[in-house]
Amino acid sequence: MVAGTTPSLPWLVVDAAGREIEPVSVYLRDRMLGDASTATCRSYGYDLLRWHRVLWALDVGWEQVTEAETAVLVGWLRHAHNSQRQRRRLGSHPAGSVNPKTGKPTLRAGYAPSTIAHNLTVVHGFYAFHQPFGRGSLINPVPASVARRAALAHRSPLEVRQQHRRAWLRPKVPVRHPRSVPDGQWDELFAQMSSRPPRRGWPIWPPTWRRTDCRWRECRSGGPAGASPARWTYWAARRIFQRAWEALGSNWTLHDLRHTAAKRMARDPELKLREVQTILRHTHISTTELYTAVGLDDLLDKLGAYYARPVQPVSWPTQYAADDIEAVFGAGQ
């Protein structure tokens, strides 16, 4: 993957000799004309580069592929080690294990099922784009689920979603429930950063970012921070919070703070779910509804509070005679 020179193609996929792969460039340029973001172009490019590397290893042209080459791609992704998962600190938890402090699993050593499914979707779209022009294989090498297409076609959102089987070679992608940072660990985070915590769970606004940045640099350098704060980007904020979590032995991420804010807003009686959807910029309200689900931590807290309350004495309405109550419910009632 190399950076492009035009806005219509910000990323290029090249072969081992540095030559541009023209069919991929045509497809990515079409995605950009459809108002895709630069990050989407880069993500699709890596998926197609992975696909072409499999074809180069098998010595098969991209126009002569069948489902057999797709099976090789899926088999390799299910057993290969993801190089991005090897960058771990000494003494950190191994890949795929569960962090004992947060209860959140770390990323597995290989490719996640969602990554495999995304790669198959991109390859399927790549050949579906070229087929009307008479390019590529006659049959799309990525199998599609006919039952899924029938279940999703002309479906009313008020109807119950029909169950359907996954297409062949499609991995089973587990449903990921949003995770929120507990109150105690939220306070530990900002204590580690030597910054006054903002309102718990709510999105952090630019003045707080600047204050956090100055406090963090002051804490790291041992002296007062400069007058002008550093230029804030997502990656700068991500790295600051990542260092704080590593010092605490946690594996929360910056995106988990968004989940925490979304969960608290979705359960606030003063906010409507449509308002929360607008704040979070969710396209579908069904995505916002995920934050209203009751988690295991919430159930444990509720049960603990229930058993901690004193037992209330049993009282009966005055119109019932004591002898009748004793005869029905027994003595002592």
C-alpha positions in Angstrom: 0.0 0.0 0.0 1.4 3.4 -1.0 -0.1 6.8 -0.8 -1.7 8.2 -3.9 -1.2 11.6 -5.5 -4.8 12.5 -6.3 -7.9 12.9 -4.1 -9.8 10.5 -6.2 -7.3 7.7 -5.3 -5.6 8.5 -2.0 -4.1 4.9 -1.7 -2.7 2.6 -4.3 -2.1 -1.2 -4.2 1.2 -2.2 -6.0 2.8 -5.5 -6.6 6.3 -6.6 -5.5 7.9 -4.7 -8.4 6.1 -1.5 -7.4 3.7 -1.6 -10.3 0.1 -0.3 -9.8 -2.6 -3.0 -9.9 -5.0 -1.3 -12.3 -8.1 -3.4 -11.5 -7.8 -2.5 -7.8 -7.3 1.1 -8.6 -10.4 1.3 -10.8 -12.5 -0.3 -8.0 -11.1 2.0 -5.3 -11.6 5.0 -7.5 -15.3 4.0 -7.9 -15.6 3.7 -4.1 -14.2 7.2 -3.7 -16.7 8.6 -6.3 -19.4 7.1 -4.1 -18.2 9.4 -1.3 -16.2 6.8 0.6 -13.7 8.2 3.2 -9.9 8.0 2.8 -9.8 5.5 5.7 -12.3 3.2 3.8 -10.1 3.4 0.7 -7.1 2.4 2.8 -9.0 -0.5 4.5 -10.3 -1.8 1.2 -6.9 -1.6 -0.3 -5.4 -3.7 2.4 -8.1 -6.4 2.0 -7.5 -6.5 -1.8 -3.7 -6.6 -1.3 -4.2 -9.6 1.0 -6.3 -11.3 -1.6 -3.8 -10.7 -4.4 -1.0 -12.0 -2.2 -2.9 -15.3 -2.0 -3.3 -15.3 -5.7 0.4 -14.6 -6.3 1.3 -17.5 -4.0 -1.0 -19.8 -5.9 0.1 -18.5 -9.2 -3.5 -17.8 -10.3 -4.7 -14.7 -12.2 -7.3 -12.5 -10.7 -9.7 -13.2 -13.6 -9.4 -17.1 -13.3 -10.3 -17.5 -9.7 -12.9 -19.8 -8.2 -14.3 -20.6 -4.8 -11.2 -22.7 -4.2 -9.0 -19.6 -4.0 -11.5 -18.0 -1.6 -11.3 -21.1 0.6 -7.5 -20.8 0.7 -7.8 -17.2 1.8 -10.2 -18.0 4.6 -8.1 -21.0 5.7 -5.0 -18.9 5.8 -6.6 -16.1 7.8 -8.0 -18.5 10.4 -4.6 -19.9 11.2 -2.1 -17.1 10.4 -0.7 -14.8 13.0 -1.6 -11.1 12.7 1.6 -9.1 12.7 -0.2 -6.2 14.4 -0.8 -8.4 17.5 2.9 -9.1 18.0 3.7 -5.6 19.3 3.2 -6.2 23.0 5.1 -4.8 26.0 7.3 -7.1 28.1 5.2 -8.5 30.9 1.8 -7.7 29.2 -1.0 -10.2 29.1 -0.8 -12.7 26.2 -3.0 -12.3 23.2 -6.5 -13.7 23.6 -6.4 -13.7 27.4 -8.7 -11.9 29.7 -7.5 -8.9 31.7 -8.1 -9.7 35.4 -8.8 -6.1 36.3 -11.2 -5.1 33.6 -12.6 -8.5 32.6 -12.1 -7.5 29.0 -10.3 -9.9 26.6 -7.3 -8.8 24.8 -7.1 -9.1 21.0 -6.4 -12.6 19.8 -3.1 -13.5 18.1 -4.7 -14.2 14.7 -7.3 -12.4 12.5 -10.7 -11.8 14.1 -13.8 -13.3 12.5 -15.0 -9.8 11.8 -11.8 -9.1 9.8 -12.3 -12.3 7.8 -15.9 -11.4 7.1 -14.9 -7.9 6.0 -12.2 -9.2 3.7 -14.7 -11.5 2.0 -17.2 -8.6 1.6 -14.6 -6.5 -0.1 -13.5 -9.2 -2.4 -17.1 -10.0 -3.3 -17.7 -6.3 -4.0 -14.5 -6.1 -6.1 -15.7 -8.8 -8.5 -19.3 -7.6 -8.5 -18.1 -4.2 -9.7 -16.0 -5.7 -12.6 -18.6 -8.3 -13.8 -20.9 -5.8 -15.7 -17.9 -4.7 -17.7 -17.0 -8.3 -18.7 -13.9 -8.4 -16.5 -13.0 -10.9 -13.8 -14.4 -14.4 -13.3 -17.9 -15.3 -14.6 -19.0 -16.3 -11.2 -18.2 -14.3 -8.1 -15.6 -16.4 -6.2 -17.1 -15.4 -2.8 -20.2 -17.4 -2.1 -23.4 -15.5 -1.2 -26.2 -16.6 1.0 -29.4 -16.8 -0.9 -31.4 -17.2 2.3 -29.9 -14.0 3.7 -30.7 -12.0 0.7 -34.3 -13.3 0.8 -34.6 -12.5 4.5 -33.3 -8.9 4.1 -35.1 -8.0 0.9 -38.2 -5.8 1.3 -38.2 -6.3 5.0 -40.2 -3.9 7.2 -38.3 -2.7 10.3 -41.5 -3.6 12.3 -41.3 -7.2 11.4 -39.3 -9.8 13.3 -36.0 -10.4 11.6 -36.0 -13.9 10.0 -33.2 -16.3 10.8 -31.0 -17.4 8.0 -27.9 -19.5 7.5 -24.5 -18.0 6.8 -23.0 -18.3 3.4 -20.3 -20.9 2.8 -16.9 -19.8 4.1 -18.4 -17.0 6.1 -17.2 -17.0 9.7 -19.5 -16.7 12.7 -19.1 -13.2 14.0 -19.9 -13.0 17.7 -22.1 -10.1 18.8 -20.0 -7.6 20.7 -21.8 -5.9 23.6 -20.7 -2.3 24.5 -18.4 -2.2 27.6 -18.3 0.8 29.9 -15.6 1.8 32.4 -16.6 1.4 36.0 -16.7 4.4 38.2 -13.7 3.4 40.3 -11.5 2.8 37.3 -12.7 6.0 35.7 -11.5 7.9 38.8 -8.2 6.0 38.7 -7.6 7.0 35.1 -7.8 10.7 35.7 -5.9 10.4 39.0 -3.1 8.7 37.0 -3.2 11.6 34.6 -3.1 14.2 37.4 -6.1 15.9 36.0 -9.4 16.9 37.6 -12.0 14.4 36.2 -14.8 15.8 34.1 -18.4 14.7 34.6 -18.4 10.9 34.5 -19.2 9.3 31.3 -19.9 12.4 29.3 -18.0 13.4 26.1 -14.9 15.4 26.9 -14.8 18.8 25.3 -11.8 20.8 23.9 -11.0 22.8 27.1 -10.8 19.6 29.0 -8.5 18.1 26.4 -6.2 21.0 26.6 -6.1 20.8 30.4 -5.5 17.1 30.3 -2.7 17.6 27.8 -1.0 20.2 29.9 -1.4 18.2 33.0 -0.1 15.1 31.3 3.0 16.8 29.9 3.6 18.4 33.3 3.4 15.0 35.0 5.7 13.3 32.5 8.3 16.0 32.4 8.3 16.9 36.1 7.9 20.6 35.4 5.3 23.1 34.3 3.9 22.6 30.8 4.3 25.1 28.0 1.9 27.9 27.4 0.5 26.5 24.2 -0.9 23.0 24.3 0.0 20.5 21.6 -2.1 20.1 18.5 -4.8 17.5 19.4 -5.7 14.6 17.1 -7.4 11.3 17.7 -4.1 9.5 17.7 -2.6 11.9 20.3 -5.6 11.5 22.6 -5.5 7.7 22.1 -1.8 7.5 23.0 -2.2 9.6 26.2 -5.1 7.4 27.5 -3.2 4.3 26.4 -0.2 5.2 28.5 -2.5 5.9 31.5 -4.2 2.5 31.1 -0.9 0.7 30.8 0.3 2.2 34.0 -2.8 1.0 35.8 -2.7 -2.5 34.3 -5.9 -2.1 32.3 -6.8 -2.6 28.7 -9.5 0.0 28.2 -9.3 2.0 25.0 -10.3 5.5 24.0 -13.4 4.1 22.3 -14.5 2.5 25.6 -14.9 6.1 26.9 -17.4 6.6 24.1 -19.2 3.5 25.2 -19.3 4.7 28.8 -20.8 8.0 27.7 -23.3 6.3 25.4 -24.4 3.9 28.2 -24.9 6.6 30.7 -26.8 8.9 28.3 -29.0 6.0 27.1 -30.1 5.3 30.7 -30.6 8.9 31.7 -34.3 9.6 32.3 -33.9 13.2 31.2 -32.7 12.2 27.7 -34.8 10.5 25.0 -33.3 7.7 22.9 -33.7 9.7 19.7 -31.6 12.5 21.3 -28.9 10.1 22.3 -28.9 8.8 18.8 -28.4 12.3 17.4 -25.6 13.0 19.9 -23.8 9.7 19.0 -24.5 10.2 15.3 -25.9 6.7 14.9 -27.5 6.0 11.6 -30.0 3.5 13.0 -31.6 3.7 16.4 -31.1 0.0 16.8 -27.4 0.7 17.3 -28.3 3.1 20.1 -30.6 0.5 21.7 -27.6 -1.7 22.3 -26.6 0.6 25.2 -29.9 0.0 27.0 -29.2 -3.7 27.5 -28.6 -4.8 31.1 -25.1 -6.1 31.6 -23.8 -8.7 34.1 -22.1 -5.9 36.2 -25.4 -4.1 36.5 -27.2 -7.2 37.6 -24.6 -7.9 40.3 -24.9 -4.4 41.6 -28.6 -4.6 41.7 -28.6 -7.9 43.5 -26.0 -6.6 46.0 -28.1 -3.6 46.7 -31.3 -5.8 47.1 -29.7 -8.1 49.6 -28.1 -5.2 51.5 -31.5 -3.7 52.2 -33.1 -4.6 55.6 -36.0 -7.0 55.5 -39.3 -5.2 55.6 -41.8 -6.5 58.1 -44.9 -8.2 56.6 -48.1 -6.2 57.1 -51.7 -7.1 56.3 -54.7 -4.9 55.7 -56.8 -4.3 58.8 -59.9 -5.9 57.3 -58.4 -9.4 57.5 -58.7 -11.2 60.8 -55.5 -12.5 62.4 -57.0 -16.0 62.7 -57.7 -16.1 59.0 -54.2 -15.0 58.1 -52.7 -17.6 60.4 -54.9 -20.3 58.9 -53.9 -19.5 55.3 -50.2 -18.5 55.7 -49.2 -20.2 58.9 -48.2 -18.9 62.3 -45.9 -15.9 62.6 -47.3 -14.1 59.6 
